[in-house]
Amino acid sequence: MPPLPGRPCRHPGRRKIVSPKSTLAGLISGAVLVLDQGTKFLVDKTMALHQSIDIIPNFASLTYLRNTGAAFGFLAGSRSSLRIVFFVLVSSVAVGCIVYLIRGLRPAQKTLLLSLSLILGGAVGNLIDRLRLGEVIDFIDLHWYDLHWPAFNVADSAISIGVVLLFIQVLRKGSFENSKLKIRNPKI
């Protein structure tokens, strides 16, 4: 395909290929997304709302819940339309920022790529629920007898693991200002 008028052709005759870094980020995020949406679909189709199935008695259950708020019920009591707009906007900005950061990573920054890809897959998984249902399906219920941790899902788990990996990386390297951790400005 010839270049557009007035635009120079940087690599004549060569097709633009996707970088291995972008492919890996897409595979990790995609795997999280498929696992998240698949498990939510199974829970939604096979369980009644608020139904609970003990996996490990007094420790872990599958419990079908709908979360209208954010993590730990944040904003659960606010008006539905305002809440959905807020979460969709915040999630969309977060996804855009994560994609921007991934594009600027160096090939050697594999742990950072993994952590950002996990966060991206989880953010997109919960964003799909918010757009589709106006709320998020949660089903993993960890508890010690009657003391319950707030229910969560695969997307929440991926986000949490990604954040922990990111935090460990920052602790090990000192900060993002460390020369080995610098993120390049991606070409847009």
N, C-alpha and C positions, 0 to 999 in steps of 0.2 A: 504494500500500500504506500503510495507516495506521501511525502509530508504535506501538511496543510500549507497553503500559501502564506508566506511570511514567517514560517517556522523552520528553523534549520533541522535537518535530520541528523541526530547524533550518531547513530549506528546504522548506516544504510544497509539494507538487506538482512539485518539481524532482528529476530523477534525478541521481544522482551520476555524473559522467563522469570518465574517466581523464585526468590532466593530460598536456599535451604532453611534459613532462619524463619522465614514467613511460613514455609510449609510445615515445619515442626510446630510453630505456634498454632497454626490452623488445625493440625492433627490433635494436639493436646486439648485445645479449647473445644474442638468438635467432639472429641471423645467425652469430655465432661458434659457437654450439652446433650448428646445422645443418651448418655447414662442418666442424667438428671431428668430429662423429659420422658424417657422410657419408664423409669421407676415411678414418676408422678402419674403417668398414664395408667400403669398397672394398679397402683393404689386407688386411683379414682374409679376405675372400672370394676375392681374386685372387692372393695371395702365400702361399708357405709360410713358416712361422716361420723366422727367420734368413736368409731369401732376401734378396739385395741386387741392386738394379738401378742401374747407374751412370747418373746424369743429366748431370753434368759430371765427366769423369774426374779422379781425384785431388783432388776438391773436394766434390762433393755426390752422395749416393746415396739411393735409397729402400731402407730396410732394415727389415724387419718384426721388431720386438722386443716383448717383454712386460716391463714394468717393475713389479716388486712393491714397490719402494721409492718414496720421494718424489723430488724433484729430485735428480739426480746419484746416485741409488741409496740415499739416506738411509733407514735402517731395512729395507733389502732382506733382511738376514739374520735378522731377528727372526721369531718365531712368526707364522704366517699369520693366525690368528683375532685375536690382539692387534693386529697391524699394521692389519688391515682396520677394526676398531673404532676405533682411533686416528685413521686417516685420514678415516673417515666422520664422526666426531665433530668433528674439527678443520675439515673442509671445510664441514660444516653450520653451525658457529658462524661461520665466515668468510663464508659466503653470507648469513646473517642480518645480520651487521654491515654488509656491503656494501649490502644492501637498505635498512637503516636509514639509512646515510649518503646514499644516493641520494635517499631520500625527504626528507631535510633540505636538499638543495641548492637554491640559488636559480636561477631560470631563466637568469641570465647566466653561470653557472658551467659552460659547455659543455665545456671541456677536462677539468675534473674529472669531469663526467658521462661523457664518452667513456672516460676512463681507468678509472673504477670499473665501467662497463658491460663493457669488455673483460675486466677481471679477473673479474667475475661470470660472464660466458659461459664463460671458460676453467675457472673453478673448478667450475661445474656440469658441464661436459663431462668433466672428469677424475673428478668424483664419480660420474657415471653409470657410467663404466668400473669404478670400484672396487666399486660396488654390484652391477653385472651380472657382472663377471668376477673380482673380487678383485684386479685388477691393471690397469695402464693400457697401452694400445697406443701404442707410439712407432714412428715410421717415418722421420723426417727425420734423416739422418746427414750432418753436415758434417765434413769432414776435409781435412787437407793430407797427401797420401800416406798414411802409416801413423799419423799423429797425429789421433785422432778426438775431437771434442767429443761429450759424451753425447747420445744420440739423444733427440729430442723430437717433439712433435706440434702440431697447430693450437692446441689449448687452451693448451699451454705458451707458444707464441708470443704468443697474445693476452694472457696474464697478464704476460709479460715486457714487451710493448709498453705495456700499461696501467701497469705499475710505473714504467717509464722516463718516460712522460708525467706521471705523478703526481710523480715526483722533479723533473722539469723545472719543473713548476708550482710546487712548493715553493721551488725555487731562485729562480725569477723573482719570486715574491711575498714571499719572505722566510720565511714559515712559514704554517701553518694558522691562526695567531692573527691574521694580517693581516686587517683588517676586510673586505677584498674577498673573502677566502677562507673566512670563517666559515660554518660549517654550522649551519643552524637546527635546533632540536629538532622533528622531525616529529610531527604529531598521529597518535597510534596509535589 
